[in-house]
């Protein structure tokens, strides 16, 4: 036979070293997708619980020097989270509807 015919027959077999039968790519891909979905759901639940713990609004009455020496965050409320009496509106300062 011709060498070109032998070469064509050899290439036509299409065996590039993948002799594994049954395949593992499908189940492994499914496993990776399920793990990613579970991780995403857990991250979303964690973020929602953290967002629920935040206050509805933050006070913008803090002065720049009020946070000195109050610890992490520098807010005048301190670690207890209580609003200082000076930040609460008094008497006529309250907005009228």
C-alpha positions in Angstrom: 0.0 0.0 0.0 0.9 3.5 -0.4 2.4 5.4 2.6 -0.2 8.1 2.3 -3.0 5.6 2.6 -1.4 4.1 5.7 -1.0 7.5 7.2 -4.6 8.4 6.4 -5.9 5.1 7.9 -3.8 5.7 11.1 -5.2 9.3 11.5 -8.7 8.1 10.8 -8.8 6.0 13.9 -9.0 9.3 16.0 -7.4 7.7 19.0 -5.5 10.5 20.7 -4.7 8.7 23.9 -8.2 8.9 25.5 -8.9 5.3 26.2 -10.9 5.8 29.4 -14.5 4.5 29.0 -17.3 5.7 31.1 -16.1 9.3 31.4 -15.7 11.3 34.6 -16.1 14.8 33.2 -19.9 14.9 33.5 -20.2 13.8 37.2 -17.2 16.0 38.2 -18.6 19.0 36.4 -21.9 18.5 38.2 -20.1 18.2 41.5 -18.3 21.5 40.9 -21.5 23.3 39.9 -23.4 22.0 43.0 -20.5 23.1 45.3 -20.5 26.6 43.7 -24.3 26.9 44.1 -24.2 25.8 47.7 -21.4 28.3 48.4 -23.3 31.1 46.7 -26.5 30.4 48.7 -24.5 30.4 52.0 -22.8 33.7 51.1 -26.1 35.3 50.3 -27.7 34.1 53.5 -24.7 35.4 55.5 -24.8 38.8 53.8 -28.6 39.2 54.4 -28.2 38.4 58.1 -25.4 41.0 58.4 -27.5 43.6 56.5 -30.5 43.0 58.8 -28.3 43.8 61.8 -27.4 47.3 60.5 -29.3 50.3 61.7 -31.9 51.9 59.4 -29.9 55.1 59.1 -26.6 56.4 60.4 -26.3 59.7 62.3 -24.4 62.3 60.3 -24.1 64.8 63.2 -20.7 63.5 64.3 -18.1 66.2 64.4 -14.6 65.4 63.1 -13.0 65.7 66.6 -15.7 63.7 68.4 -14.2 60.4 67.5 -10.8 60.9 69.1 -10.2 58.2 71.7 -13.5 56.4 71.3 -12.0 53.2 69.9 -12.4 51.4 66.6 -14.6 53.2 64.2 -14.2 56.6 65.7 -17.9 57.2 66.3 -19.1 59.3 69.3 -21.6 56.6 70.2 -18.8 54.4 71.5 -19.0 50.6 71.8 -22.5 50.6 73.4 -24.1 52.0 70.2 -26.1 54.6 72.3 -26.8 58.0 70.6 -25.2 60.8 72.7 -27.7 63.3 74.2 -26.2 66.2 72.2 -27.1 64.4 68.9 -30.8 64.1 69.7 -33.0 67.0 68.7 -34.3 69.0 71.6 -37.5 71.0 71.8 -37.8 73.5 68.9 -35.0 71.8 66.9 -37.4 68.9 65.9 -38.6 69.1 62.4 -42.3 70.0 62.0 -44.4 67.9 59.5 
